[in-house]
């Protein structure tokens, strides 16, 4: 595979990361903290996926969380509940 093809493949993943995650065959463990050890997740047979919230409209998440809750956590919950983020088998969030 040439460098140009590799760069194009990364660009496609960055442009639409959720579509990439939906195409995976392994179950997903999603996390927010940079200190989660990817090696252990791979070793358990899961695919690690560091996530951040991408939703601007938090209507669904607002129904489940208090107004003072972290906006990043709300955005991640919104992505999960609105099916933008593929279903993760486990989600790790650090002090949200």
RAPE-V376923 format. One record per helix or strand of 3 or more residues. SS is the DSSP state (~ for helix, > for strand). FROM is the first residue (numbers start at 1). TO is the last residue. Records with the same first field share a line. If there is no record, write none. Layout:
SS->FROM-TO / FROM-TO
This chain:
~->3-15 / 17-22 / 38-43 / 59-62 / 71-81
>->28-31 / 47-50 / 90-92
